[in-house]
């Protein structure tokens, strides 16, 4: 993902963390898993 977006790995991790925080995800649940529930 970082290579495709031309960003650092740390930047992508920080973005994922902030999105998870805004969505009030439980600790350990990934944003990907959360979003897949809505796409089924």
Biopython code that builds the backbone (N, CA, C, O; Angstrom):
import numpy as np
from Bio.PDB.StructureBuilder import StructureBuilder

atoms = [
    (1, "UNK", "N", (0.824, -1.187, 0.000)),
    (1, "UNK", "CA", (0.000, 0.000, 0.000)),
    (1, "UNK", "C", (0.870, 1.254, 0.000)),
    (1, "UNK", "O", (0.609, 2.193, -0.751)),
    (2, "UNK", "N", (1.890, 1.269, 0.829)),
    (2, "UNK", "CA", (2.738, 2.454, 0.932)),
    (2, "UNK", "C", (3.451, 2.727, -0.390)),
    (2, "UNK", "O", (3.583, 3.879, -0.803)),
    (3, "UNK", "N", (3.904, 1.675, -1.046)),
    (3, "UNK", "CA", (4.583, 1.833, -2.328)),
    (3, "UNK", "C", (3.666, 2.369, -3.406)),
    (3, "UNK", "O", (4.070, 3.202, -4.218)),
    (4, "UNK", "N", (2.439, 1.896, -3.414)),
    (4, "UNK", "CA", (1.462, 2.336, -4.410)),
    (4, "UNK", "C", (1.110, 3.808, -4.192)),
    (4, "UNK", "O", (0.994, 4.572, -5.151)),
    (5, "UNK", "N", (0.942, 4.201, -2.931)),
    (5, "UNK", "CA", (0.551, 5.573, -2.602)),
    (5, "UNK", "C", (1.754, 6.516, -2.553)),
    (5, "UNK", "O", (1.599, 7.724, -2.370)),
    (6, "UNK", "N", (2.953, 5.953, -2.717)),
    (6, "UNK", "CA", (4.190, 6.738, -2.660)),
    (6, "UNK", "C", (4.318, 7.463, -1.315)),
    (6, "UNK", "O", (4.670, 8.641, -1.255)),
    (7, "UNK", "N", (4.021, 6.720, -0.235)),
    (7, "UNK", "CA", (4.120, 7.243, 1.129)),
    (7, "UNK", "C", (4.932, 6.270, 1.959)),
    (7, "UNK", "O", (5.165, 5.133, 1.549)),
    (8, "UNK", "N", (5.359, 6.716, 3.118)),
    (8, "UNK", "CA", (6.110, 5.841, 4.000)),
    (8, "UNK", "C", (5.168, 4.841, 4.670)),
    (8, "UNK", "O", (3.967, 5.085, 4.790)),
    (9, "UNK", "N", (5.722, 3.728, 5.098)),
    (9, "UNK", "CA", (4.934, 2.706, 5.789)),
    (9, "UNK", "C", (4.345, 3.290, 7.067)),
    (9, "UNK", "O", (3.193, 3.016, 7.403)),
    (10, "UNK", "N", (5.112, 4.075, 7.763)),
    (10, "UNK", "CA", (4.652, 4.692, 9.011)),
    (10, "UNK", "C", (3.463, 5.617, 8.764)),
    (10, "UNK", "O", (2.539, 5.666, 9.577)),
    (11, "UNK", "N", (3.478, 6.336, 7.670)),
    (11, "UNK", "CA", (2.378, 7.230, 7.323)),
    (11, "UNK", "C", (1.087, 6.448, 7.094)),
    (11, "UNK", "O", (0.018, 6.863, 7.541)),
    (12, "UNK", "N", (1.187, 5.322, 6.401)),
    (12, "UNK", "CA", (0.016, 4.480, 6.146)),
    (12, "UNK", "C", (-0.504, 3.894, 7.459)),
    (12, "UNK", "O", (-1.715, 3.846, 7.676)),
    (13, "UNK", "N", (0.394, 3.451, 8.331)),
    (13, "UNK", "CA", (-0.016, 2.907, 9.625)),
    (13, "UNK", "C", (-0.723, 3.957, 10.470)),
    (13, "UNK", "O", (-1.726, 3.664, 11.121)),
    (14, "UNK", "N", (-0.207, 5.168, 10.460)),
    (14, "UNK", "CA", (-0.824, 6.251, 11.226)),
    (14, "UNK", "C", (-2.216, 6.565, 10.711)),
    (14, "UNK", "O", (-3.134, 6.804, 11.494)),
    (15, "UNK", "N", (-2.372, 6.565, 9.400)),
    (15, "UNK", "CA", (-3.674, 6.833, 8.798)),
    (15, "UNK", "C", (-4.675, 5.748, 9.175)),
    (15, "UNK", "O", (-5.818, 6.050, 9.518)),
    (16, "UNK", "N", (-4.254, 4.495, 9.115)),
    (16, "UNK", "CA", (-5.136, 3.391, 9.514)),
    (16, "UNK", "C", (-5.555, 3.532, 10.968)),
    (16, "UNK", "O", (-6.713, 3.302, 11.314)),
    (17, "UNK", "N", (-4.610, 3.910, 11.815)),
    (17, "UNK", "CA", (-4.903, 4.074, 13.243)),
    (17, "UNK", "C", (-5.940, 5.173, 13.451)),
    (17, "UNK", "O", (-6.900, 4.985, 14.198)),
    (18, "UNK", "N", (-5.755, 6.316, 12.799)),
    (18, "UNK", "CA", (-6.687, 7.436, 12.956)),
    (18, "UNK", "C", (-8.083, 7.092, 12.438)),
    (18, "UNK", "O", (-9.082, 7.484, 13.041)),
    (19, "UNK", "N", (-8.155, 6.367, 11.334)),
    (19, "UNK", "CA", (-9.462, 5.952, 10.804)),
    (19, "UNK", "C", (-10.147, 5.018, 11.796)),
    (19, "UNK", "O", (-11.338, 5.158, 12.073)),
    (20, "UNK", "N", (-9.386, 4.067, 12.328)),
    (20, "UNK", "CA", (-9.950, 3.141, 13.316)),
    (20, "UNK", "C", (-10.450, 3.867, 14.550)),
    (20, "UNK", "O", (-11.484, 3.509, 15.114)),
    (21, "UNK", "N", (-9.717, 4.884, 14.967)),
    (21, "UNK", "CA", (-10.114, 5.668, 16.132)),
    (21, "UNK", "C", (-11.420, 6.416, 15.858)),
    (21, "UNK", "O", (-12.302, 6.458, 16.716)),
    (22, "UNK", "N", (-11.545, 7.001, 14.678)),
    (22, "UNK", "CA", (-12.756, 7.740, 14.320)),
    (22, "UNK", "C", (-13.964, 6.817, 14.197)),
    (22, "UNK", "O", (-15.089, 7.219, 14.495)),
    (23, "UNK", "N", (-13.730, 5.570, 13.754)),
    (23, "UNK", "CA", (-14.823, 4.611, 13.623)),
    (23, "UNK", "C", (-15.114, 3.892, 14.937)),
    (23, "UNK", "O", (-16.028, 3.071, 15.011)),
    (24, "UNK", "N", (-14.339, 4.201, 15.965)),
    (24, "UNK", "CA", (-14.484, 3.595, 17.285)),
    (24, "UNK", "C", (-14.377, 2.070, 17.221)),
    (24, "UNK", "O", (-15.180, 1.349, 17.813)),
    (25, "UNK", "N", (-13.366, 1.599, 16.488)),
    (25, "UNK", "CA", (-13.140, 0.159, 16.361)),
    (25, "UNK", "C", (-12.528, -0.391, 17.639)),
    (25, "UNK", "O", (-11.722, 0.283, 18.280)),
    (26, "UNK", "N", (-12.903, -1.609, 18.016)),
    (26, "UNK", "CA", (-12.256, -2.245, 19.163)),
    (26, "UNK", "C", (-10.775, -2.469, 18.848)),
    (26, "UNK", "O", (-10.398, -2.667, 17.693)),
    (27, "UNK", "N", (-9.955, -2.434, 19.877)),
    (27, "UNK", "CA", (-8.522, -2.634, 19.676)),
    (27, "UNK", "C", (-8.276, -4.019, 19.082)),
    (27, "UNK", "O", (-8.811, -5.011, 19.578)),
    (28, "UNK", "N", (-7.488, -4.088, 18.047)),
    (28, "UNK", "CA", (-7.175, -5.350, 17.402)),
    (28, "UNK", "C", (-7.987, -5.611, 16.148)),
    (28, "UNK", "O", (-7.599, -6.449, 15.333)),
    (29, "UNK", "N", (-9.101, -4.919, 15.968)),
    (29, "UNK", "CA", (-9.893, -5.104, 14.752)),
    (29, "UNK", "C", (-9.353, -4.179, 13.671)),
    (29, "UNK", "O", (-9.155, -2.986, 13.905)),
    (30, "UNK", "N", (-9.118, -4.728, 12.499)),
    (30, "UNK", "CA", (-8.567, -3.913, 11.423)),
    (30, "UNK", "C", (-9.661, -3.152, 10.692)),
    (30, "UNK", "O", (-10.825, -3.553, 10.687)),
    (31, "UNK", "N", (-9.270, -2.066, 10.086)),
    (31, "UNK", "CA", (-10.200, -1.254, 9.296)),
    (31, "UNK", "C", (-10.720, -2.090, 8.130)),
    (31, "UNK", "O", (-11.890, -1.983, 7.762)),
    (32, "UNK", "N", (-9.867, -2.912, 7.553)),
    (32, "UNK", "CA", (-10.254, -3.762, 6.428)),
    (32, "UNK", "C", (-11.378, -4.710, 6.827)),
    (32, "UNK", "O", (-12.367, -4.836, 6.105)),
    (33, "UNK", "N", (-11.236, -5.370, 7.956)),
    (33, "UNK", "CA", (-12.266, -6.289, 8.446)),
    (33, "UNK", "C", (-13.573, -5.555, 8.692)),
    (33, "UNK", "O", (-14.647, -6.048, 8.347)),
    (34, "UNK", "N", (-13.480, -4.392, 9.281)),
    (34, "UNK", "CA", (-14.660, -3.582, 9.562)),
    (34, "UNK", "C", (-15.393, -3.224, 8.274)),
    (34, "UNK", "O", (-16.615, -3.349, 8.200)),
    (35, "UNK", "N", (-14.665, -2.786, 7.272)),
    (35, "UNK", "CA", (-15.286, -2.382, 6.016)),
    (35, "UNK", "C", (-15.841, -3.561, 5.232)),
    (35, "UNK", "O", (-16.849, -3.415, 4.540)),
    (36, "UNK", "N", (-15.221, -4.702, 5.320)),
    (36, "UNK", "CA", (-15.703, -5.883, 4.591)),
    (36, "UNK", "C", (-17.081, -6.323, 5.063)),
    (36, "UNK", "O", (-17.847, -6.901, 4.292)),
    (37, "UNK", "N", (-17.402, -6.054, 6.322)),
    (37, "UNK", "CA", (-18.728, -6.408, 6.830)),
    (37, "UNK", "C", (-19.827, -5.649, 6.083)),
    (37, "UNK", "O", (-20.933, -6.164, 5.920)),
    (38, "UNK", "N", (-19.536, -4.455, 5.639)),
    (38, "UNK", "CA", (-20.535, -3.642, 4.947)),
    (38, "UNK", "C", (-20.595, -3.914, 3.446)),
    (38, "UNK", "O", (-21.566, -3.541, 2.787)),
    (39, "UNK", "N", (-19.580, -4.551, 2.908)),
    (39, "UNK", "CA", (-19.520, -4.791, 1.484)),
    (39, "UNK", "C", (-20.105, -6.131, 1.070)),
    (39, "UNK", "O", (-20.185, -6.431, -0.121)),
    (40, "UNK", "N", (-20.509, -6.930, 2.033)),
    (40, "UNK", "CA", (-21.079, -8.249, 1.713)),
    (40, "UNK", "C", (-22.516, -8.154, 1.370)),
    (40, "UNK", "O", (-23.149, -9.168, 1.076)),
]
sb = StructureBuilder()
sb.init_structure("model")
sb.init_model(0)
sb.init_chain("A")
sb.init_seg("    ")
for serial, (resi, resn, name, xyz) in enumerate(atoms, 1):
    if name == "N":
        sb.init_residue(resn, " ", resi, " ")
    sb.init_atom(name, np.array(xyz, "f"), 0.0, 1.0, " ", f" {name:<3s}", serial, name[0])
structure = sb.get_structure()
